[in-house]
Amino acid sequence: MRLLEPLALGSRVAPNRVIFGPHETNLARRRAVSDRHVAYYEARAAGGAGTIVIEEASVHASDWPYERCPLAPDSIPGWAAVAQACHRSGTVVLAALGHSGGQGSSAYSQAPLWAPSRVPEVNTREIPKWMEGADIAAVIAGFEEAARSAIGAGLDGVEINGGQHSLIRQFLSGLTNQRDDEWGDDRLLFATEVLGAARRGAGRDAVVGLRLSCDELAPWAGIVPEAAAALAASLAATGSIDYITVVRGAIFTVSATRPDGHVEPGFNLDLARRIRAAVPAGVAVIAQGSIVDVGQAEWAVSDGVADGVEMTRAQIAEPRLVSLAAHDHARIRPCILCNQACQVRDARNPILSCVVEPSAGHEATEPALGASGGGGQSLLVVGAGPAGLECARVAALRGFEVRVAFREERPGGMVRVAARGAGRGRLALAVDWLEAECERLGVTLLPGHEVDVDEVEARDGLIVLCSGSVAGHPTYAIDEGAVVHSAADLLAGASNQVGDAVAIWDPIGGPIGVSVAERLRADGVDVHLVTQDLIAGNELSRTGDLAPANVRLLQAGVVIEKRSILRRARAGAVDVEDRFTGQPRTIEVAALIDAGHRLPADGLWRATGGRLPRAGDAVAPRGIYEAILEGRRQALALAAALHPVGSTA
């Protein structure tokens, strides 16, 4: 595979063309690259990553965009530790350096934001400070000193951020640079000065890369692909950079840089090809943009689209991606592009993790899954959703003899049902992989097998209940003659007759209600999405799909019934009430689809006295992440109970 061939980056040669790119993790201790970072990056280096770019560090104290954003002067010991850990695997290790400018936050610094011009930050509406000459000089000097420190810490080089959240992009773009001095007359000047400073700080023997937004998706004033090719060529001609990573997005299109599964993987490949054609061969071009499948990555480098491929989310989900690509491609754990646990720059400030690999971000504390412990002990797992399959997989790795009993024809539980919603197809890859791994490990799958109390009482062995969830209780009245279906039944195919107009009740504001609305509208059904919030899919803000989802719904013709509470389902209509004023109104529809909360399917647990261990939705219906994590923890706990002495669990 060409993807696994060496890649020249200036003076360094990476062992392959797969890059683990910079991304927010919240793994820092205060503002320093930490021991958690070391374990996180070391796992990807050991898994074969050719190049690792450490989470971006701010080069100047005026930039503090999120709570645990690294600061370059504070990160020198951490950089050194990451370099030492990852160099053992032959990985090229770089420090990402940047300044968020007007796209930062004043919440932590309690000081004004710095930006080229007084353009309000889109999310907070905050007006930044127009940077004075001394401010500009201080930031440029900060890049030089940070690059010098990174090389002194033993790193191979630095990557300068001129992409999505970056002061450099703000100087390059007419969207955000409205100055009438030399920094506005020549919008390349700031980028050129920063790259020159970074090269001086790093020295000629180090790698200097540039992350560059080549399409701001705002053609009225922003950088467009045609102009980006000339821009990239001009910056390459300075002689300061060894590679360019091609990204997209800007102040008005924050979600475009790393969208969820509604956007096709590899969305930037045509853009990367354009930049590859514009810059000299000595400057490598790296493709980025939801590239999570090895086959697509191999095609990109083999076809000359780019010299290397950034596969960041793919390696969060599967740290061993590169080594498995070389020897056992089918075993690569898939990234499902959900953004549910790996997008951390939000109000919750979570530590980065991964829905399908919850050890991500917790490598320093999570036990090894392959250690012994089961000793051939028999284990019955009831339920084959993500919790049950993960419990079975990990228990089999620990030496248990595992059987999984489930009512359905195929394992996967509610994940397989949810995957039938519009734009949600990749979800099924998570349970496909778990099913394949269970079969590889010798787990016995028992479809169509419903476990009852008698079987539990007669069993001489361990049992874990991963029995999933059931529809919750309606919070509204249902009149005789009303047609009401749950969203799960609709997606599962049990409720196909909904008529020509439906109301979807979505008290959660999550992806299910939105995906059902999109699916039904695509089938020609008139859809009213009823939400108690001021915007549809309120919880999608966590995944970056909030604004795109509302655009899709409106473009499809879905009627969004905002700030509305469902009060009654009647034959041919639903009654709703304004959440704030109490004003009632009626929506004429043939059926109601309830996308509301679900409850644990805990009948067997209660019938057996509440003594059996449970995991996932059987405890409390939540997401795939919690289900997989709890299924794993139950298997580890069983192994530890059998062999507590010296156990890593």
PyMOL commands that set and color helices and strands:
alter all, ss='L'
color gray80, all
select helices_A, chain A and resi 2-4+35-46+72-74+76-87+101-103+133-152+167-172+182-185+189-202+225-236+254-256+269-278+294-302+312-317+321-327+329-331+386-397+413-418+427-440+453-458+487-492+511-522+538-542+546-556+603-607+616-618+624-642
alter helices_A, ss='H'
color red, helices_A
select strands_A, chain A and resi 7-9+12-14+18-20+51-58+92-98+114-115+129-130+157-162+207-213+243-247+284-287+308-310+378-382+401-406+444-447+462-465+469-471+477-478+484-486+501-505+526-530+559-561+564-570+573-578+584-588+591-594+598-600
alter strands_A, ss='S'
color yellow, strands_A
deselect
rebuild
show_as cartoon
